[in-house]
Amino acid sequence: MAKTKPSSKDQRNRDERKSRKDLDRVLPDRSTHRTTLKDSAEQLVAKATALLQISQADEALTVAFKALKRLEKHDDALGLNALPVLNLLAEINLEIGDADEARKYFSQASQLDPDGSIPESLGGGVEKFLWLAQLSDEGGRDSVAWFEKAITILRNDITSTFEPALKAQQSRKLAAALCSVIELYMTDLSWEPDAESRCESLITEAILIAPESAETLQTLANVRISQERIDEAKKALTDSLSLWKELPSGTENVPDFPTRISLARLLMEVGMENDAMEVLERLIEEDDTSVEAWYLGGWCAYLTAEQSKSIRGTAMTPNGTKGVQDSEFDASLVSSRDWLKKSLHLYEIQDYEDDRLRDHAMELVRDLDTQLGSADDDDEEDAAENDDWESEFEGEDQEMT
């Protein structure tokens, strides 16, 4: 549904190399990136698109805005030919982080194509409605209204499409929109009296439309957890994982980074810590600056240690003694502290804004220090051991001499 950044550096590099070839085609003299008065609005849109694809969003915004002004100069009111540039301006503003401007341009596009009947190739289609649902200031019912408009369009498109690949693509997009509405009824609109029945109806349709969508199965698991049907939730999560866990990162069927962060949380919630840790380790390989991934990895390792200790018949208490001297148990505790400290370090240098995450991570680290001893104490012990080893080594050298 929404465009996300590539999940791997290799994929990003491949995309940029392709985009640079496109840029060579539309900008023969790339040394200046200049535009001329003779450039048509269509040419300017092509240039701006190529610039955006190689991460030159500021330059792309300037060129795209020129294209819009050129259209406004020739027409008293913007017509359907303005759809491509309006969508592009919205996408560029999303890239540079200006959600308000993005919403403004998507809104203008939706007024020109209110029922999504204009082909996507001409700047029409459903994408603007999906974005407006996500960018809604009001959220809740307003977001649902935009999603429902998109859902209606997608249902009609699927019915009238006979090309298998396009039908499959639209089906996945419809399932994602249905799942987004479910998320709203489980959060912002959870107080609605028919929230649960709506979720059940929507997830049933989504599963029928896209039974092999990892995101759809993940949403099914979330619904089942809310209904306390844990065994069904575990099965849905297992089925979701099986669809992509053997695939390399960057593959189309691998869910995006935020979706897999949510997946890790769900796996931890139903006691599937080993699977959650595998997901989180893979996420860290893809992006080792994610505060949330490091935090969840630390919490997951803590839960694994807690479960291990519980199996041995000893409860894990916030300020109890170390207890069971078990290598697997100790390794989980040490790993937990390492992940949590990395998360807190990134939290600080990124000015991350999630007080609950920070407070919970700090609480866990304090508990781990109680059980393992301060990390500073560990460093001193390691240094002492190294000194003893070096002294012994030097003594052996002198004896040999």
N, C-alpha and C positions, 0 to 999 in steps of 0.2 A: 504493500500500500504506500507507505511513505518511503522516500528515498533515504538510504543510509550510506554512511561512508564505507568503503571497501573494508572487509574484515581482515585483510592481510596486506603487508607491505608489498609483496610480490604482485598481488592483484592490482594494487594501486599503481605500481610502476607500469604494468602492462596497459592499464587504462590510459595512463598519461602518455605513453609512447604512441598509442593509437590516436589520442586526441591531438598530439603534436603533428601527426601526419595530416589530420583534418585541418589543423590550423595552417599548415603549409599550403594547403589547397585554397583556402579562403583568404589567407593573408600572405601573398607571395613575398612581400617585403616585411618580414617580421621584426626587422631591426627597430622600427618606430611604432608599429601597431596603429599607424595613423589611419583615419578615415577621411574621405573626400566628400565634397558636396554632391558628387555624381553618384555616390553609393545610394542604392535604393534601400528602403526599410528592410526588405528581405535579406539583402546582402549584410546589412548591419546586424540583423538577428543571427545570421550564420556566423559572423565574426564574434559576436558576444557569446554565442553558445560554445564555440571552440575555445575561447579564453576561459570560460567557466570550467570547462572540462580539464584544463591544465592548472586549475586552482588559482587563477588570476581573477578573483571575483570582483575586486575593485575596478579593474580595467573593463571587465565585462559589464559592470553596472553602468559605467559611463557610456559605452557603445550602445547598450540596450536602450538607455534613456534617450539617446540621440534618435534611435529608430522610432520610439514612441512620439517624440516631438515632430519628427518628419511626417508621421501619419496625421497628427493633429493639425499640422500646417496645411495639409491638402484636403482634410475633411472637417466639416463643421462639428460632426459628432463621430466618435469612434465607431467603426463598423466591425463586421466579423473578421476583416483582415487584420484587426488589432489583437486577436486572440493569441497568436504565437508570442508576440512581444510582451503582452500582459502576463502570460504564464511564465515566460522567461524572467521577467523582472521579479516576479514573486519567488521563483526558485533562487535567483541570485541573492535576494534579501534574506532568504532562509539560510543560505550559505554563510552570509556575513553576520547572522544572528539578529536581524531586525524582523521579528515576528509581526509587529504591527504593520510595517510596510508590505510584508508578504501577504498578510490578510487583506490589505487594501486592494492589491492588484488581483488576487484571486477572486475577491468580491466583484470587481469590475468585470472580470472574465465570466463569472457566473451570471451576471446580468445580461451579457451578450449571448450566452448559451444556457438559458435557464433550465432546459430539460436534457442537456448533454447530448443533443442529437447531432451536433456538428462532429465530423470525424476527428479522431485524435491527430491525424496527419495535418489537419488544418487548425490545430490548437483547441479543438473541442474535447469532448469525452468526459470521463468521470473523475479524473484526478483532482481537479480543483475542489470538488465537493468533499472528497476524502480529506484534503488538506484543511479545508474550512472547518470540518468537524474537529480536527486535532488542534486547530489554532483558535477555536472559539474562546472568547473572553468569559462567556457565561458558563461554558461547560454544561454538564448535566443534560437537560432536555434539549437545549440548543444544539449541542453536539450530536445527540441522537437524531434530531431532525435532519441535520446535514448528512449523517450516515444513512438514514432511511432514504433520502433522495438518491444517494449513490447506489444503495442496494436495489432500488427500483430500476435504475438505469442498467445496472449489471445483470439483473434478472432478464430484462428485455434483450440485452445484447446476447446473452447466452442462448436464449430461445431462438433468436434470428441468425445465429452464427452456425455455419456448417463446417468450417475449417477446424479440425481436431485440435491443433496446437493453440489456436486463438481461443477456442472454447475452454481448453484446460487452463490457459492463463487467466481468463476472466473468471473461471470458477474459483481459482485460488484467491483471486482478488475479492470475490464476493464472500468467501469463507472468512477471509481476514477482516472484512468490514463487519460481518455478523459477530465475530469474536470481539471486536472493539466495542460493539454495543453491549455485549455481555459484560465486559469489564466495567462499563459505566454503571450497569445495573447492580454490579457487585460492590461498587464504591460510591460514587456520587449519588446514585439513585437507589441505594440499598433500602432506603426507608419506604419506597413505593410499595403499596400492598400487593401488587402483582409482580414484583421483581423476580421472585424465584420461578414463577411459571413462565415468565418471559425468557429467562435464561435457559430454561429447559427446552422451550420451543426453538429458540435461536440456535442452541448447540446441536439439537437434533437436525436442523436444516444444514448447518455447517458440516456436520459429519457425513451427511448424505451427499453433499456437493463435493467435499474434498476429504475423503476418508483416509488418504495417505499424506495429509499435511501435518507436519510436526507441530506447527503452531496451533492447529485446530485440536489435536489430541492433547496438547498442553493446556488449552483452555478448558477442555472437557475435564481434565484432572482437577483444575482449579474449582470448577463447579462442584465436582464430587467431593472435594475436601470441604467445601462450605456446607455440604449436605451430610458431612461426617460418614461418607461412604468410602472409607480409606482404601479398602482392597481394590475397588474399582478405580480409584485415583492412581494407585500404584501401577495397575495394569496399563492405564492410559499413558502414564509417564514412561513406562518401559517400552511401550509401542512407539511413542514419540522419539525416544532416544535411538531405537533400533533403525530408524529411517535415515539417520545421518552420522552417527558416531564413528563409522568406519570411513567416512568421506573426508578428503583433505579440506582444510580451511579455504574459504573463497569459493567453494562449490555452491551452485545455485540452491541446492536443497538444504544446505546448512543454515539454520536460523541465524538472524543477525545477533550482534553482541548483546543488546538490551534484552532480547527474548531469552537468550541463554542465561543471562543473569537471573531473570525471573524463574527460569527452569531450575536453577540451582537452589533457589529459595524453596520452591515447591518440593523438590527432592528431599531437602533437609526437614521440611515440615512433616513428611510422611516416614521419616526414619531411613531414607535411602542415602546415607552419608557417603558411602563409597562411590556411588554414581555421581553424587553432587561434587565430590572432590575431583573426579576425573574431568567433569565439565569445567570446573574452575581452573584447574591446572592448564587446560587447553586455552582458556580465555587469557590467562596470564602470558602464555606463549605468544598470543596474538597482540596483546596490549598490556605491557607491564606497568602502565601508569594508572590503571583503573583502581581507584580507592575502594569501590564497592566489591570488586572481585577479590582483592587482598583481604578485606574485612570478612567477607563470607567464607573465604578459605580458612581464616583463623578461627572463626566461630565453628565451622564444620569440623575442624581438627579437634577443637575443644569438646564438641558433642561426641566425637568418636572416642575420645579418652574417657568421657563420662560414662558412655555406654560400656566400655571395656571394664571400668572399675565396678560398675553396677553388676555386671555378669559375675564378677569375683566376690560379690556379696558385701562390698564396702561402698557406702554412699560418699559421693564427692561433695564436700561442703566448702563454702566460700573461704573460711579461714581455718580449715582443719589441717592436720599434719599430712605429710606426703603419703603415708599409707603404703599401698602395694608397690613393691619395687619390681616393676615389670618393664622390660625393655620396650615392648610395643607401646605400653601405656606412657612411659616417659617420652618416647619419640613423638607421640601425638601431642603431648603437652608442649614440648620444645618447638615443634612445628607450628602449633597454634600461636605461641607467643611471637615467633618470627614473622608470621603472616600478619598478625595484628599490629605489630610495631611498624612493619612496612606500610600498612594502611594508614596509620596515624602520621607517619612521616610524610606520605604523599598528601594527606589531608591538610597538613600545615602548609606545605609549599605551594599547593594549588588553591588555597583559600576556599576549600570545599565547604559547602553549606548543607550540613545534615547533622544537627546537634545530637539527635538520638543515636545515630551511627557512632559518632565520636564518643559519646558517654558510655555506650555499651562496650565499645572496644576497650576503653580505658578501664572499665570495671573488670573485664575479663583479664586484662594484663595484670592488674593488681592481684587478682586471685591466683594467676599463674605464678607471679613472683612469690606469693606466699607458699605455694606448693613446691616450686623449683628452686627457690632462693632468687635473690636479685640477679638480674643479668650482669650487673657490674661485678657481683661476687664471682660469677662464672668466669668473667674476663680475667679477674685477678687470679683465680685458680689455674686457668689456662696459662697465664703468664708465668706463674710459679712453676708449673710443670715443665714449661719450655726452658726456664732457667736451670732447673735440676737436670734436664736432659743435656743442655749445652755444657754444664759443668762436668757431667759424667763423660761426655764426648771429648772435652778438652783434656780430662785426666787420662783417658785412654791414649790420646795422641802423645801426651808427655811420656807415658810408659813405653810406647812404641819407639819414641825417640831415644 
